[in-house]
Amino acid sequence: MIKKILRACFIFIVCIVLFSAVVNTYMVFYAKAFVYDSFDELKKSASDKSGYTALVLGAMVHGNKLSTVLQDRVDTGIDCYKKGITDGFCTTLLLSGDHGKKWYDEVNAMRLYVLRTAPGIDRTRIFLDHAGFDTYDSLYRAKNVFQAERIIVITQRFHTYRAVYIGRKLGLNVYALALSENKYAERLRSSWAAREYLARVKAFADTAVQRKPRFLGEPIPVSGSGLKTWDIFEDK
């Protein structure tokens, strides 16, 4: 009996490992055609030529100070907007992150950074998603709350495949701008890869059942003013 139980456990573990490997391989294969290293290449290849929202996915902050990972994302989001606004290709910045606690606020830290480093940006084009608790929630809310249809996800390369997969399975026209990871320590990149391996399996399940995010709320379309999403208006 013990041998049978051990054999069953072994088979179960092997099945889980194989399933996870298949999901990861499939997700990367599915999404890689929509992931670009440069804005110009993305713009040239995009199926639609106007009306994209640059979705900057949140990451760790320390008070109002962005982590290096998040600063890279926000800097690229600003650049994407500046390059795209002139011809209407990219017209909106959507800063999505965790603001589930009063003492931890990714979105306003990003907003303040944008205002400091790009003071000439049209504030009405900056939208804040305070309930982007994970990648799935951010993309689901981008479609159903902010009513965006065309998205450019801004994040590091390891993260892009999952984001594109989720967005396209939700019915969005999603591309990703992949940020280089070369300046980060090997140990950090290895931990990202390990965590992402499991996160892709969760994303596969979330999209399969069309999980609802923790919060939705009334529509705030990106065609309107982003100031409706601001809970704080101070610049410091």
FIKOLZA-1660 file (N, C-alpha, C; in steps of 0.1 Angstrom, whole numbers, plus 5000, padded with zeros to 4 digits):
% residues 236
   i   px   py   pz ch aa at
   1 5008 4988 5000  A  M  N
   1 5000 5000 5000  A  M CA
   1 5009 5013 5000  A  M  C
   2 5019 5013 5008  A  I  N
   2 5028 5024 5009  A  I CA
   2 5035 5027 4995  A  I  C
   3 5039 5016 4989  A  K  N
   3 5045 5017 4976  A  K CA
   3 5036 5023 4966  A  K  C
   4 5023 5019 4966  A  K  N
   4 5013 5024 4957  A  K CA
   4 5011 5039 4959  A  K  C
   5 5010 5043 4972  A  I  N
   5 5009 5057 4975  A  I CA
   5 5020 5065 4970  A  I  C
   6 5033 5060 4972  A  L  N
   6 5045 5067 4968  A  L CA
   6 5045 5068 4953  A  L  C
   7 5041 5057 4946  A  R  N
   7 5041 5057 4931  A  R CA
   7 5031 5067 4926  A  R  C
   8 5019 5068 4933  A  A  N
   8 5009 5077 4928  A  A CA
   8 5014 5092 4930  A  A  C
   9 5020 5094 4942  A  C  N
   9 5026 5108 4944  A  C CA
   9 5036 5111 4934  A  C  C
  10 5045 5102 4931  A  F  N
  10 5055 5104 4921  A  F CA
  10 5049 5108 4908  A  F  C
  11 5040 5100 4903  A  I  N
  11 5033 5102 4890  A  I CA
  11 5026 5116 4890  A  I  C
  12 5020 5120 4901  A  F  N
  12 5013 5133 4902  A  F CA
  12 5023 5144 4901  A  F  C
  13 5035 5143 4908  A  I  N
  13 5045 5153 4908  A  I CA
  13 5050 5154 4893  A  I  C
  14 5053 5143 4887  A  V  N
  14 5058 5143 4873  A  V CA
  14 5048 5150 4864  A  V  C
  15 5035 5147 4866  A  C  N
  15 5025 5154 4857  A  C CA
  15 5025 5169 4859  A  C  C
  16 5026 5173 4872  A  I  N
  16 5026 5187 4875  A  I CA
  16 5038 5194 4868  A  I  C
  17 5050 5188 4869  A  V  N
  17 5062 5193 4863  A  V CA
  17 5060 5194 4848  A  V  C
  18 5055 5184 4842  A  L  N
  18 5054 5184 4828  A  L CA
  18 5043 5194 4823  A  L  C
  19 5032 5195 4830  A  F  N
  19 5022 5205 4827  A  F CA
  19 5028 5219 4828  A  F  C
  20 5035 5222 4838  A  S  N
  20 5041 5235 4840  A  S CA
  20 5051 5238 4829  A  S  C
  21 5059 5228 4825  A  A  N
  21 5068 5230 4814  A  A CA
  21 5061 5233 4801  A  A  C
  22 5050 5226 4798  A  V  N
  22 5043 5228 4786  A  V CA
  22 5036 5241 4786  A  V  C
  23 5030 5246 4797  A  V  N
  23 5024 5259 4798  A  V CA
  23 5034 5270 4795  A  V  C
  24 5046 5269 4801  A  N  N
  24 5056 5279 4799  A  N CA
  24 5061 5280 4785  A  N  C
  25 5063 5268 4779  A  T  N
  25 5068 5268 4765  A  T CA
  25 5057 5274 4756  A  T  C
  26 5045 5270 4758  A  Y  N
  26 5034 5275 4750  A  Y CA
  26 5032 5290 4751  A  Y  C
  27 5033 5295 4763  A  M  N
  27 5030 5309 4766  A  M CA
  27 5041 5318 4759  A  M  C
  28 5053 5314 4760  A  V  N
  28 5064 5321 4754  A  V CA
  28 5063 5321 4739  A  V  C
  29 5060 5309 4733  A  F  N
  29 5058 5307 4719  A  F CA
  29 5046 5316 4714  A  F  C
  30 5035 5316 4721  A  Y  N
  30 5024 5323 4717  A  Y CA
  30 5026 5338 4717  A  Y  C
  31 5034 5343 4727  A  A  N
  31 5035 5358 4729  A  A CA
  31 5047 5364 4722  A  A  C
  32 5057 5356 4718  A  K  N
  32 5070 5362 4714  A  K CA
  32 5069 5371 4702  A  K  C
  33 5059 5368 4693  A  A  N
  33 5058 5376 4681  A  A CA
  33 5053 5390 4684  A  A  C
  34 5048 5392 4696  A  F  N
  34 5042 5406 4699  A  F CA
  34 5051 5413 4709  A  F  C
  35 5063 5408 4711  A  V  N
  35 5073 5414 4721  A  V CA
  35 5084 5421 4713  A  V  C
  36 5087 5433 4716  A  Y  N
  36 5098 5441 4708  A  Y CA
  36 5108 5447 4717  A  Y  C
  37 5120 5449 4712  A  D  N
  37 5130 5455 4720  A  D CA
  37 5131 5470 4718  A  D  C
  38 5125 5475 4707  A  S  N
  38 5125 5489 4705  A  S CA
  38 5111 5495 4701  A  S  C
  39 5109 5507 4705  A  F  N
  39 5096 5514 4702  A  F CA
  39 5094 5515 4687  A  F  C
  40 5105 5518 4679  A  D  N
  40 5103 5520 4665  A  D CA
  40 5099 5507 4658  A  D  C
  41 5105 5496 4662  A  E  N
  41 5102 5483 4656  A  E CA
  41 5087 5480 4659  A  E  C
  42 5084 5482 4672  A  L  N
  42 5070 5479 4676  A  L CA
  42 5060 5487 4668  A  L  C
  43 5063 5500 4666  A  K  N
  43 5054 5509 4659  A  K CA
  43 5053 5505 4644  A  K  C
  44 5064 5501 4639  A  K  N
  44 5064 5497 4625  A  K CA
  44 5055 5484 4623  A  K  C
  45 5055 5475 4632  A  S  N
  45 5049 5462 4631  A  S CA
  45 5035 5461 4636  A  S  C
  46 5031 5471 4644  A  A  N
  46 5017 5471 4651  A  A CA
  46 5006 5470 4640  A  A  C
  47 4996 5463 4643  A  S  N
  47 4985 5461 4634  A  S CA
  47 4977 5474 4633  A  S  C
  48 4975 5480 4644  A  D  N
  48 4968 5493 4644  A  D CA
  48 4978 5504 4645  A  D  C
  49 4976 5516 4640  A  K  N
  49 4986 5526 4639  A  K CA
  49 4982 5538 4648  A  K  C
  50 4973 5537 4657  A  S  N
  50 4969 5548 4665  A  S CA
  50 4962 5544 4678  A  S  C
  51 4962 5553 4688  A  G  N
  51 4953 5551 4699  A  G CA
  51 4958 5540 4710  A  G  C
  52 4971 5538 4711  A  Y  N
  52 4976 5529 4721  A  Y CA
  52 4978 5536 4734  A  Y  C
  53 4976 5528 4744  A  T  N
  53 4979 5532 4758  A  T CA
  53 4991 5525 4763  A  T  C
  54 5001 5532 4768  A  A  N
  54 5013 5526 4774  A  A CA
  54 5010 5522 4788  A  A  C
  55 5009 5509 4791  A  L  N
  55 5006 5504 4804  A  L CA
  55 5019 5501 4811  A  L  C
  56 5022 5508 4822  A  V  N
  56 5034 5506 4830  A  V CA
  56 5030 5498 4842  A  V  C
  57 5035 5486 4843  A  L  N
  57 5031 5477 4854  A  L CA
  57 5040 5480 4866  A  L  C
  58 5033 5480 4878  A  G  N
  58 5040 5484 4890  A  G CA
  58 5050 5475 4895  A  G  C
  59 5059 5479 4904  A  A  N
  59 5069 5471 4911  A  A CA
  59 5072 5478 4924  A  A  C
  60 5082 5474 4931  A  M  N
  60 5085 5479 4944  A  M CA
  60 5088 5494 4945  A  M  C
  61 5082 5500 4955  A  V  N
  61 5086 5514 4958  A  V CA
  61 5090 5515 4973  A  V  C
  62 5098 5525 4976  A  H  N
  62 5102 5528 4990  A  H CA
  62 5097 5542 4993  A  H  C
  63 5085 5543 4999  A  G  N
  63 5079 5556 5000  A  G CA
  63 5076 5561 4986  A  G  C
  64 5081 5573 4982  A  N  N
  64 5079 5578 4969  A  N CA
  64 5091 5576 4960  A  N  C
  65 5100 5568 4964  A  K  N
  65 5112 5564 4956  A  K CA
  65 5110 5551 4949  A  K  C
  66 5111 5552 4936  A  L  N
  66 5109 5540 4927  A  L CA
  66 5121 5531 4928  A  L  C
  67 5119 5518 4929  A  S  N
  67 5130 5508 4927  A  S CA
  67 5136 5510 4913  A  S  C
  68 5148 5504 4911  A  T  N
  68 5154 5505 4898  A  T CA
  68 5146 5499 4887  A  T  C
  69 5140 5487 4891  A  V  N
  69 5131 5480 4881  A  V CA
  69 5120 5489 4877  A  V  C
  70 5113 5495 4886  A  L  N
  70 5101 5503 4883  A  L CA
  70 5106 5516 4876  A  L  C
  71 5117 5522 4880  A  Q  N
  71 5121 5534 4873  A  Q CA
  71 5124 5532 4858  A  Q  C
  72 5130 5520 4855  A  D  N
  72 5132 5516 4841  A  D CA
  72 5119 5516 4834  A  D  C
  73 5109 5510 4840  A  R  N
  73 5096 5509 4833  A  R CA
  73 5090 5523 4831  A  R  C
  74 5090 5531 4841  A  V  N
  74 5084 5544 4840  A  V CA
  74 5091 5553 4830  A  V  C
  75 5104 5553 4830  A  D  N
  75 5112 5560 4820  A  D CA
  75 5109 5556 4806  A  D  C
  76 5107 5543 4804  A  T  N
  76 5104 5538 4791  A  T CA
  76 5089 5542 4787  A  T  C
  77 5080 5542 4797  A  G  N
  77 5067 5546 4794  A  G CA
  77 5066 5561 4790  A  G  C
  78 5074 5569 4797  A  I  N
  78 5074 5583 4793  A  I CA
  78 5079 5585 4779  A  I  C
  79 5090 5578 4776  A  D  N
  79 5096 5579 4763  A  D CA
  79 5086 5574 4752  A  D  C
  80 5079 5563 4755  A  C  N
  80 5069 5557 4746  A  C CA
  80 5058 5568 4743  A  C  C
  81 5054 5574 4753  A  Y  N
  81 5043 5585 4752  A  Y CA
  81 5049 5596 4743  A  Y  C
  82 5061 5601 4747  A  K  N
  82 5066 5613 4740  A  K CA
  82 5068 5610 4725  A  K  C
  83 5073 5598 4722  A  K  N
  83 5075 5594 4708  A  K CA
  83 5061 5592 4700  A  K  C
  84 5051 5587 4708  A  G  N
  84 5039 5583 4701  A  G CA
  84 5028 5594 4701  A  G  C
  85 5030 5604 4709  A  I  N
  85 5019 5614 4710  A  I CA
  85 5018 5623 4698  A  I  C
  86 5029 5625 4691  A  T  N
  86 5029 5635 4680  A  T CA
  86 5021 5630 4668  A  T  C
  87 5020 5617 4666  A  D  N
  87 5012 5612 4655  A  D CA
  87 5000 5604 4659  A  D  C
  88 4997 5604 4673  A  G  N
  88 4986 5597 4678  A  G CA
  88 4987 5582 4680  A  G  C
  89 5000 5577 4678  A  F  N
  89 5002 5563 4680  A  F CA
  89 5000 5559 4694  A  F  C
  90 5006 5566 4704  A  C  N
  90 5005 5563 4718  A  C CA
  90 5000 5576 4725  A  C  C
  91 4988 5576 4730  A  T  N
  91 4982 5588 4735  A  T CA
  91 4980 5588 4750  A  T  C
  92 4983 5578 4757  A  T  N
  92 4979 5577 4771  A  T CA
  92 4989 5569 4779  A  T  C
  93 4992 5574 4791  A  L  N
  93 5000 5566 4801  A  L CA
  93 4990 5560 4811  A  L  C
  94 4991 5547 4813  A  L  N
  94 4983 5541 4824  A  L CA
  94 4993 5535 4834  A  L  C
  95 4993 5541 4846  A  L  N
  95 5002 5536 4856  A  L CA
  95 4995 5527 4866  A  L  C
  96 4998 5514 4865  A  S  N
  96 4990 5504 4873  A  S CA
  96 4999 5497 4883  A  S  C
  97 4994 5497 4896  A  G  N
  97 5002 5491 4906  A  G CA
  97 4993 5489 4919  A  G  C
  98 5000 5486 4929  A  D  N
  98 4994 5482 4942  A  D CA
  98 4993 5495 4951  A  D  C
  99 4981 5499 4954  A  H  N
  99 4978 5509 4963  A  H CA
  99 4967 5504 4973  A  H  C
 100 4969 5492 4978  A  G  N
 100 4959 5486 4986  A  G CA
 100 4960 5490 5001  A  G  C
 101 4971 5497 5004  A  K  N
 101 4973 5502 5018  A  K CA
 101 4977 5516 5017  A  K  C
 102 4973 5524 5028  A  K  N
 102 4976 5538 5028  A  K CA
 102 4991 5541 5028  A  K  C
 103 4998 5532 5035  A  W  N
 103 5013 5534 5036  A  W CA
 103 5021 5528 5025  A  W  C
 104 5014 5522 5015  A  Y  N
 104 5022 5516 5004  A  Y CA
 104 5014 5520 4991  A  Y  C
 105 5021 5528 4982  A  D  N
 105 5014 5534 4971  A  D CA
 105 5023 5535 4959  A  D  C
 106 5022 5525 4950  A  E  N
 106 5031 5524 4939  A  E CA
 106 5026 5535 4928  A  E  C
 107 5013 5537 4927  A  V  N
 107 5008 5545 4916  A  V CA
 107 5011 5560 4917  A  V  C
 108 5010 5565 4930  A  N  N
 108 5013 5579 4932  A  N CA
 108 5028 5581 4931  A  N  C
 109 5036 5572 4935  A  A  N
 109 5050 5573 4934  A  A CA
 109 5054 5574 4919  A  A  C
 110 5047 5566 4911  A  M  N
 110 5050 5567 4897  A  M CA
 110 5045 5580 4891  A  M  C
 111 5034 5584 4895  A  R  N
 111 5028 5597 4891  A  R CA
 111 5038 5609 4894  A  R  C
 112 5042 5609 4906  A  L  N
 112 5052 5620 4910  A  L CA
 112 5065 5619 4902  A  L  C
 113 5069 5608 4899  A  Y  N
 113 5082 5606 4892  A  Y CA
 113 5079 5612 4877  A  Y  C
 114 5068 5608 4871  A  V  N
 114 5065 5614 4858  A  V CA
 114 5064 5629 4858  A  V  C
 115 5058 5635 4868  A  L  N
 115 5056 5649 4869  A  L CA
 115 5070 5656 4871  A  L  C
 116 5079 5649 4878  A  R  N
 116 5092 5655 4880  A  R CA
 116 5101 5654 4868  A  R  C
 117 5100 5643 4861  A  T  N
 117 5110 5641 4850  A  T CA
 117 5104 5645 4836  A  T  C
 118 5091 5646 4835  A  A  N
 118 5085 5650 4823  A  A CA
 118 5074 5661 4826  A  A  C
 119 5079 5673 4831  A  P  N
 119 5069 5683 4835  A  P CA
 119 5060 5688 4824  A  P  C
 120 5063 5687 4812  A  G  N
 120 5055 5692 4801  A  G CA
 120 5044 5682 4797  A  G  C
 121 5043 5671 4802  A  I  N
 121 5034 5661 4798  A  I CA
 121 5019 5665 4802  A  I  C
 122 5010 5662 4793  A  D  N
 122 4996 5666 4795  A  D CA
 122 4990 5657 4807  A  D  C
 123 4987 5663 4818  A  R  N
 123 4983 5656 4830  A  R CA
 123 4970 5648 4827  A  R  C
 124 4962 5653 4818  A  T  N
 124 4949 5646 4816  A  T CA
 124 4951 5632 4809  A  T  C
 125 4964 5630 4804  A  R  N
 125 4967 5618 4797  A  R CA
 125 4974 5608 4806  A  R  C
 126 4975 5611 4819  A  I  N
 126 4980 5602 4829  A  I CA
 126 4969 5596 4837  A  I  C
 127 4967 5583 4836  A  F  N
 127 4957 5576 4843  A  F CA
 127 4963 5567 4853  A  F  C
 128 4957 5566 4865  A  L  N
 128 4962 5558 4876  A  L CA
 128 4953 5546 4879  A  L  C
 129 4958 5534 4879  A  D  N
 129 4951 5523 4883  A  D CA
 129 4955 5518 4897  A  D  C
 130 4948 5521 4907  A  H  N
 130 4952 5519 4921  A  H CA
 130 4950 5504 4925  A  H  C
 131 4944 5496 4917  A  A  N
 131 4941 5482 4920  A  A CA
 131 4947 5473 4911  A  A  C
 132 4959 5476 4906  A  G  N
 132 4966 5467 4897  A  G CA
 132 4975 5458 4906  A  G  C
 133 4969 5449 4913  A  F  N
 133 4976 5441 4923  A  F CA
 133 4984 5430 4917  A  F  C
 134 4981 5426 4905  A  D  N
 134 4990 5417 4897  A  D CA
 134 4988 5419 4882  A  D  C
 135 4995 5412 4874  A  T  N
 135 4995 5415 4860  A  T CA
 135 4981 5412 4854  A  T  C
 136 4975 5402 4858  A  Y  N
 136 4962 5398 4853  A  Y CA
 136 4952 5409 4857  A  Y  C
 137 4952 5414 4869  A  D  N
 137 4942 5425 4873  A  D CA
 137 4945 5437 4865  A  D  C
 138 4958 5441 4863  A  S  N
 138 4961 5453 4855  A  S CA
 138 4955 5452 4841  A  S  C
 139 4956 5441 4835  A  L  N
 139 4952 5440 4821  A  L CA
 139 4937 5439 4820  A  L  C
 140 4931 5431 4829  A  Y  N
 140 4916 5430 4830  A  Y CA
 140 4910 5444 4832  A  Y  C
 141 4915 5451 4841  A  R  N
 141 4910 5464 4844  A  R CA
 141 4913 5474 4833  A  R  C
 142 4924 5473 4826  A  A  N
 142 4927 5481 4815  A  A CA
 142 4916 5480 4804  A  A  C
 143 4911 5468 4803  A  K  N
 143 4900 5466 4793  A  K CA
 143 4887 5470 4799  A  K  C
 144 4883 5466 4811  A  N  N
 144 4870 5467 4816  A  N CA
 144 4867 5479 4824  A  N  C
 145 4877 5485 4830  A  V  N
 145 4875 5498 4837  A  V CA
 145 4879 5510 4828  A  V  C
 146 4891 5509 4823  A  F  N
 146 4897 5520 4815  A  F CA
 146 4893 5519 4800  A  F  C
 147 4887 5508 4796  A  Q  N
 147 4881 5506 4783  A  Q CA
 147 4892 5509 4772  A  Q  C
 148 4904 5505 4775  A  A  N
 148 4915 5505 4765  A  A CA
 148 4913 5493 4756  A  A  C
 149 4916 5495 4743  A  E  N
 149 4915 5484 4734  A  E CA
 149 4929 5480 4728  A  E  C
 150 4938 5490 4728  A  R  N
 150 4952 5488 4722  A  R CA
 150 4962 5492 4733  A  R  C
 151 4970 5482 4737  A  I  N
 151 4979 5483 4748  A  I CA
 151 4994 5481 4744  A  I  C
 152 5003 5489 4749  A  I  N
 152 5017 5486 4749  A  I CA
 152 5021 5484 4763  A  I  C
 153 5025 5472 4767  A  V  N
 153 5029 5468 4781  A  V CA
 153 5044 5472 4782  A  V  C
 154 5047 5479 4793  A  I  N
 154 5061 5483 4795  A  I CA
 154 5066 5475 4807  A  I  C
 155 5076 5466 4805  A  T  N
 155 5081 5458 4816  A  T CA
 155 5094 5451 4811  A  T  C
 156 5101 5444 4821  A  Q  N
 156 5113 5437 4817  A  Q CA
 156 5109 5425 4809  A  Q  C
 157 5119 5420 4801  A  R  N
 157 5116 5409 4792  A  R CA
 157 5110 5397 4798  A  R  C
 158 5115 5392 4810  A  F  N
 158 5110 5380 4816  A  F CA
 158 5095 5381 4818  A  F  C
 159 5089 5393 4820  A  H  N
 159 5076 5395 4823  A  H CA
 159 5067 5397 4811  A  H  C
 160 5073 5400 4799  A  T  N
 160 5065 5404 4788  A  T CA
 160 5056 5393 4782  A  T  C
 161 5061 5381 4782  A  Y  N
 161 5054 5370 4776  A  Y CA
 161 5041 5367 4783  A  Y  C
 162 5041 5367 4796  A  R  N
 162 5029 5365 4804  A  R CA
 162 5019 5377 4802  A  R  C
 163 5024 5389 4802  A  A  N
 163 5016 5400 4801  A  A CA
 163 5009 5400 4787  A  A  C
 164 5016 5397 4777  A  V  N
 164 5010 5397 4763  A  V CA
 164 5000 5386 4762  A  V  C
 165 5003 5374 4768  A  Y  N
 165 4994 5363 4767  A  Y CA
 165 4981 5366 4774  A  Y  C
 166 4982 5372 4786  A  I  N
 166 4970 5375 4794  A  I CA
 166 4962 5385 4786  A  I  C
 167 4968 5396 4781  A  G  N
 167 4961 5406 4774  A  G CA
 167 4954 5401 4762  A  G  C
 168 4960 5393 4754  A  R  N
 168 4954 5388 4741  A  R CA
 168 4943 5378 4744  A  R  C
 169 4945 5370 4755  A  K  N
 169 4934 5361 4758  A  K CA
 169 4922 5368 4764  A  K  C
 170 4924 5380 4769  A  L  N
 170 4913 5389 4773  A  L CA
 170 4907 5397 4762  A  L  C
 171 4912 5396 4750  A  G  N
 171 4907 5402 4738  A  G CA
 171 4912 5416 4735  A  G  C
 172 4924 5419 4741  A  L  N
 172 4930 5432 4739  A  L CA
 172 4941 5431 4727  A  L  C
 173 4943 5441 4720  A  N  N
 173 4954 5442 4710  A  N CA
 173 4966 5446 4718  A  N  C
 174 4974 5437 4722  A  V  N
 174 4985 5439 4731  A  V CA
 174 4999 5437 4725  A  V  C
 175 5008 5446 4727  A  Y  N
 175 5022 5444 4724  A  Y CA
 175 5030 5447 4736  A  Y  C
 176 5042 5443 4736  A  A  N
 176 5051 5446 4748  A  A CA
 176 5064 5452 4744  A  A  C
 177 5069 5461 4751  A  L  N
 177 5082 5467 4750  A  L CA
 177 5091 5461 4760  A  L  C
 178 5100 5452 4756  A  A  N
 178 5108 5445 4766  A  A CA
 178 5121 5453 4770  A  A  C
 179 5122 5455 4783  A  L  N
 179 5134 5462 4788  A  L CA
 179 5145 5452 4791  A  L  C
 180 5157 5457 4789  A  S  N
 180 5169 5448 4791  A  S CA
 180 5170 5445 4806  A  S  C
 181 5175 5433 4809  A  E  N
 181 5177 5429 4823  A  E CA
 181 5192 5428 4826  A  E  C
 182 5201 5432 4816  A  N  N
 182 5215 5429 4817  A  N CA
 182 5222 5436 4829  A  N  C
 183 5216 5448 4833  A  K  N
 183 5223 5455 4844  A  K CA
 183 5220 5449 4858  A  K  C
 184 5211 5440 4858  A  Y  N
 184 5207 5434 4871  A  Y CA
 184 5216 5422 4874  A  Y  C
 185 5218 5419 4887  A  A  N
 185 5226 5408 4892  A  A CA
 185 5220 5395 4887  A  A  C
 186 5229 5386 4885  A  E  N
 186 5225 5372 4880  A  E CA
 186 5216 5366 4890  A  E  C
 187 5219 5367 4903  A  R  N
 187 5210 5361 4913  A  R CA
 187 5196 5367 4913  A  R  C
 188 5195 5380 4910  A  L  N
 188 5181 5386 4909  A  L CA
 188 5174 5381 4897  A  L  C
 189 5181 5380 4886  A  R  N
 189 5175 5375 4873  A  R CA
 189 5170 5360 4875  A  R  C
 190 5178 5353 4882  A  S  N
 190 5174 5339 4884  A  S CA
 190 5162 5337 4893  A  S  C
 191 5161 5346 4903  A  S  N
 191 5149 5346 4911  A  S CA
 191 5136 5350 4903  A  S  C
 192 5138 5360 4894  A  W  N
 192 5127 5364 4886  A  W CA
 192 5122 5352 4877  A  W  C
 193 5132 5345 4871  A  A  N
 193 5129 5334 4862  A  A CA
 193 5121 5323 4870  A  A  C
 194 5126 5320 4882  A  A  N
 194 5119 5310 4890  A  A CA
 194 5105 5314 4893  A  A  C
 195 5103 5326 4897  A  R  N
 195 5090 5331 4901  A  R CA
 195 5081 5332 4889  A  R  C
 196 5086 5336 4878  A  E  N
 196 5079 5337 4865  A  E CA
 196 5074 5324 4860  A  E  C
 197 5082 5314 4862  A  Y  N
 197 5078 5300 4858  A  Y CA
 197 5065 5296 4864  A  Y  C
 198 5064 5299 4877  A  L  N
 198 5051 5295 4884  A  L CA
 198 5040 5305 4881  A  L  C
 199 5044 5318 4879  A  A  N
 199 5033 5328 4876  A  A CA
 199 5027 5326 4863  A  A  C
 200 5034 5320 4853  A  R  N
 200 5028 5317 4840  A  R CA
 200 5017 5306 4841  A  R  C
 201 5019 5297 4850  A  V  N
 201 5009 5286 4852  A  V CA
 201 4997 5292 4858  A  V  C
 202 4998 5301 4868  A  K  N
 202 4987 5308 4874  A  K CA
 202 4980 5316 4863  A  K  C
 203 4987 5323 4855  A  A  N
 203 4981 5332 4844  A  A CA
 203 4973 5323 4835  A  A  C
 204 4978 5311 4832  A  F  N
 204 4971 5302 4823  A  F CA
 204 4958 5298 4829  A  F  C
 205 4958 5296 4842  A  A  N
 205 4945 5292 4848  A  A CA
 205 4936 5304 4849  A  A  C
 206 4941 5316 4853  A  D  N
 206 4933 5328 4854  A  D CA
 206 4926 5331 4841  A  D  C
 207 4933 5330 4830  A  T  N
 207 4927 5333 4817  A  T CA
 207 4917 5322 4812  A  T  C
 208 4920 5310 4816  A  A  N
 208 4911 5299 4812  A  A CA
 208 4897 5301 4819  A  A  C
 209 4897 5305 4831  A  V  N
 209 4884 5307 4838  A  V CA
 209 4879 5321 4838  A  V  C
 210 4887 5331 4831  A  Q  N
 210 4884 5345 4831  A  Q CA
 210 4881 5350 4845  A  Q  C
 211 4891 5348 4854  A  R  N
 211 4889 5352 4868  A  R CA
 211 4886 5367 4868  A  R  C
 212 4877 5371 4877  A  K  N
 212 4875 5385 4880  A  K CA
 212 4886 5391 4889  A  K  C
 213 4890 5403 4887  A  P  N
 213 4900 5409 4896  A  P CA
 213 4894 5413 4910  A  P  C
 214 4902 5416 4919  A  R  N
 214 4898 5419 4933  A  R CA
 214 4888 5431 4933  A  R  C
 215 4891 5441 4925  A  F  N
 215 4882 5453 4924  A  F CA
 215 4879 5456 4909  A  F  C
 216 4867 5461 4906  A  L  N
 216 4864 5466 4893  A  L CA
 216 4860 5481 4894  A  L  C
 217 4848 5484 4895  A  G  N
 217 4843 5498 4896  A  G CA
 217 4837 5503 4884  A  G  C
 218 4834 5516 4884  A  E  N
 218 4827 5523 4873  A  E CA
 218 4838 5525 4862  A  E  C
 219 4833 5525 4849  A  P  N
 219 4842 5527 4838  A  P CA
 219 4848 5542 4839  A  P  C
 220 4861 5542 4836  A  I  N
 220 4868 5555 4835  A  I CA
 220 4876 5554 4822  A  I  C
 221 4870 5557 4810  A  P  N
 221 4876 5554 4797  A  P CA
 221 4888 5563 4795  A  P  C
 222 4898 5557 4788  A  V  N
 222 4911 5564 4785  A  V CA
 222 4908 5575 4775  A  V  C
 223 4896 5575 4769  A  S  N
 223 4893 5586 4760  A  S CA
 223 4889 5599 4767  A  S  C
 224 4888 5598 4780  A  G  N
 224 4884 5610 4788  A  G CA
 224 4896 5615 4795  A  G  C
 225 4894 5621 4807  A  S  N
 225 4905 5627 4814  A  S CA
 225 4910 5618 4825  A  S  C
 226 4924 5617 4826  A  G  N
 226 4930 5609 4836  A  G CA
 226 4929 5615 4850  A  G  C
 227 4926 5628 4851  A  L  N
 227 4925 5634 4864  A  L CA
 227 4915 5628 4873  A  L  C
 228 4905 5622 4867  A  K  N
 228 4894 5615 4874  A  K CA
 228 4900 5604 4883  A  K  C
 229 4911 5599 4879  A  T  N
 229 4917 5587 4887  A  T CA
 229 4927 5592 4897  A  T  C
 230 4930 5605 4898  A  W  N
 230 4940 5610 4908  A  W CA
 230 4933 5612 4921  A  W  C
 231 4939 5606 4932  A  D  N
 231 4934 5608 4945  A  D CA
 231 4942 5619 4952  A  D  C
 232 4954 5622 4947  A  I  N
 232 4962 5632 4953  A  I CA
 232 4967 5641 4942  A  I  C
 233 4967 5654 4944  A  F  N
 233 4971 5663 4933  A  F CA
 233 4984 5670 4936  A  F  C
 234 4990 5668 4948  A  E  N
 234 5003 5675 4951  A  E CA
 234 5014 5669 4942  A  E  C
 235 5024 5678 4939  A  D  N
 235 5034 5674 4930  A  D CA
 235 5047 5669 4938  A  D  C
 236 5046 5668 4951  A  K  N
 236 5057 5664 4959  A  K CA
 236 5053 5653 4969  A  K  C
% end
